[in-house]
Amino acid sequence: MKNLPKEIFDREKSLVGFSSSLLKHFHVEPFHETDPEIDRLLEGHKKVCVFLFDGAGKYNISLFPHTNKYLISHQKCVISSTNPPTTVAATNAFLTAKWPKENGWMGWTQYIPSLHFPLCVFPDVNDLTGEKMNYYHDGSHFFDRYCPLKKIDVLMQEKGVNAKLEYLYPLGGEKAPKNYKEMVQHATSFFKNGGEFLYSYTPHPDKELHQYGVKSLSVWNEFRKINKMIRQFVKENPDVLVISMADHGLINVKYQDIALHKELVNCLSLPMSLEGRNATFFVKEGKKEEFASLFTKYYPDFVLLTKKEVLEENIFGVGEENPHFQEFIGDFLAIAVGESVLWNSKQVLNKKTFLKAHHAGETKEEREIALSFYNL
């Protein structure tokens, strides 16, 4: 399979396997096979708290061994993120216990045929102009209705489990925790009042990693606060099994403007979408061979797959296809195995932000997630 890392096809040690184990533990029939190792670690625990620190992959934790000594000393297993290893795909795979192929949430921007542009699915904005959608009068996001999700908290609640998902403000609204201190307070209160399962998410240190790079002082400071926060919660809640995790890791990157190769861009029928390190291309009729030849010539640190190969190799996971899945994958998928991020200066009409570190490629550093267990 064109030199793609074999781990991309490992379905046993995965985010979906982890959440499948959580469903099974709380008496919900999972959609996929569980992770036997995680099944054993969950045994006998009536209260489970999962803290997800966005971007805090195994590699990123390892860069600060002294600061992250507490996290590292409690690591029990390593699992793989989704393809692409990016927040949209990975967190929703975990929260639905289904692969991106099944739930439709695949990357930061997804081309919507009825809208005629790539949509940034989380912020609900036009990726070409930066304009807010405001598609529905009630303020709901377009993609939430386009590919609706049933998450594990609801599945657990249907079985009588007191389960809750919580996100750091502003993602979780005015009542959401606003910092690590409040994350501890909210989680402690939840379990003291009969809570059985809690998922608590923060966009840190992903934010700092993107902006400052993987070895920056700002990232070190976030990990310092994370270790302090976990240690405090574990000590104050000895009856709660605590699991800390990430959705993916990040590496330092270099940007490549595809607009510099006019003959390549002239092959495209629609804007590039999905992710800069996991990019999908819609190509004009009669131009596919030319596009493939030019792309592999200019971007050797990417693996280029045809739509047929993407489907045959289950690049976005297994299971029943979401009705919109094939709308999003285009004619070719380019997966980064080096340091490059693709962008198109002729496509981006709004101001472009260049990040020092990124994810969504298929390197070990981006894909591996360490799970740490406390109060076993």
Number of C-alpha atoms within 10 A of each C-alpha: 9 8 8 16 13 8 16 23 18 14 21 16 21 25 29 33 27 24 25 27 27 23 21 18 22 21 14 18 13 21 17 18 15 24 21 14 13 21 16 11 14 20 10 10 14 14 20 21 24 20 19 21 21 23 32 28 28 25 21 26 23 15 13 17 13 11 20 20 14 16 24 19 12 17 17 15 13 16 23 28 34 34 25 30 29 28 25 21 25 28 23 24 29 23 19 24 27 28 29 29 25 22 24 28 30 29 27 22 27 24 25 15 11 6 9 11 19 22 26 23 22 17 16 20 19 20 24 17 13 17 11 14 16 13 11 10 6 7 9 13 18 19 19 13 10 12 15 12 16 13 16 24 19 16 19 23 15 12 11 11 18 19 23 19 16 20 19 21 16 11 15 14 12 10 12 16 24 17 11 17 14 14 22 20 12 17 23 18 12 17 19 11 9 12 20 20 26 21 20 20 23 23 17 20 24 27 18 21 29 21 17 16 21 26 15 12 13 17 24 21 13 18 22 16 15 21 16 17 16 19 14 13 19 20 12 11 17 12 15 23 21 21 22 22 25 27 30 33 32 30 24 17 19 14 16 17 13 20 16 12 13 9 13 19 21 13 21 18 13 18 20 25 26 25 23 25 28 26 26 28 24 21 24 14 10 9 14 17 12 13 21 17 11 16 19 14 9 13 17 13 14 27 20 23 20 18 17 11 14 18 16 9 14 15 18 24 23 17 15 12 16 16 13 17 19 14 14 22 23 21 19 21 24 23 26 26 20 18 19 22 25 21 21 19 15 13 15 14 12 13 10 11 7 14 17 18 23 27 29 32 30 26 22 21 17 27 28 27 28 24 23 19 23 21 14 15
